[in-house]
Structures are given as structure tokens and as C-alpha cells.
Amino acid sequence: PAPKILVIPGSLRTGSHNAKLAAAVAYEFAQAGVDVTRISLADFPLPIYDGDLQAKSGVPKHAINLKRMIGAHHGVLFVSPEYNASVPPLLKNAIDWVSRVQDPHEARGEVFRNRAFALAGASQSRLGAARALQALRLILTSCHANVIARQLTLAFADEAYDDMDKLKNEGDIAALKELVAQLIDISQRMM
Ligand code: FNR
């Protein structure tokens, strides 16, 4: 049976390079026969984490829903921009909130521990968001996530797509396919 894969872009911007990359990767998962869901964090609006807020009102329902969304998939791919050499607050905040959702019937970190995670990122720079992915890897592994070693960095992202938002460069396409194949393989073992 095919694993279920969730794709989470880390940018809400119209014309986002990372949203385009998320769409390209999701297409590749679908081509491989995988059941793929691509979400937008715009549908999970969350305030900046504040312990007082949590103490007063509990964890917001969108954080609980996002955790359930992750929990309903075997593999999760984050597609992250790089802001000042790190993860954009949109993604960090979402992960922080999800990590605070406590389910009485499960051990802490279970939602991260029991599935496969992979990272991709696009930026206009030569490094292709590599530093953001390094930061994101540290965040996720500290939440006990299994993050696969291979990651996809898309450099010079403003020149990487054609008019149809398809990747132009053969090397980028090959790297994307390799990441997709590896995440499918490891997600299957998580089923
Ligand atoms: C950036 N950008 C950026 N790019 C990069 O490669 N390294 C960096 O450290 C930064 N830093 C940074 C900080 C802030 C606050 C912003 C808003 C942007 C540029 C970034 O890669 C560019 O805006 C991308 O287009 C963002 O990704 P999306 O929205 O296109 O997916």
C-alpha cells in the first residue's frame, strides 16, 4: 500500500518560490502513486506562542488540527524559506504550538517520533535555504522527529521555474525525484 505524505510549505506569499517547490514535489509524489496532501498554513492561523495564552485558553484548535493532520500521514515534507539564515517564524511557531499539544493517550513527541520527515527549501541565493534547513533539522530532531539525511536545496529560485512553474534545471529535477523516492521508502517503513 502507498504511504500518505503531507507537504507543508513555509511561506504564504503570493508567488512564493517555496509554494511552487511544494507544488512540484507534491506532483512528483502523486506521479509515484502516493496519497499526497498539500496544505497551507494560512488554514491554521496561530498567534505567536505565549505561555500565558496557553495557560488561559489552552492550545488553539488550529494547533490541535495541525497535529492531527500530521498524525494522519506517514511522511511529512517541510518546504521552508530562509529568513536571516534560519527558519521563518510561520513554521517555527506552528511547530512550537504543535509540540505543546498534549494528548492524554500518547507519550510526548509521539507525533514526531512515529513518522518520517524530510526537508526542502528554495531561495534566490546560491545556498538555496541550506541554513534554514539546518535550523529546521535541529528543531525537528529536538522534537524527536526522524528527519532523513537527504534534503533538497533549490538555489537561484527566481530563475529555477519556467512559465508553467515547472523546474527547468535537470539537476534540480533529479534531486527532487531522489528526495521523493527516499521519503516514500522510509514512510512505507513507518506504516
Ligand atoms: C530573506 N531572504 C533570505 N534568503 C536567503 O537565502 N537567506 C537569508 O538569510 C534570507 N533572509 C531573509 C530575511 C527576511 C526577513 C526575508 C523576508 C527574506 C530572502 C528569501 O529567500 C526570499 O524572500 C524568498 O522569496 C522567501 O521565500 P518565498 O516566500 O518565495 O517562498
Boltz pocket constraint, residues with backbone or C-beta under 6 A from the ligand:
constraints:
  - pocket:
      binder: B
      contacts: [[A, 11], [A, 12], [A, 13], [A, 15], [A, 16], [A, 17], [A, 18], [A, 19], [A, 81], [A, 82], [A, 83], [A, 84], [A, 85], [A, 86], [A, 122], [A, 123], [A, 124], [A, 125], [A, 128], [A, 129]]
      max_distance: 6.0
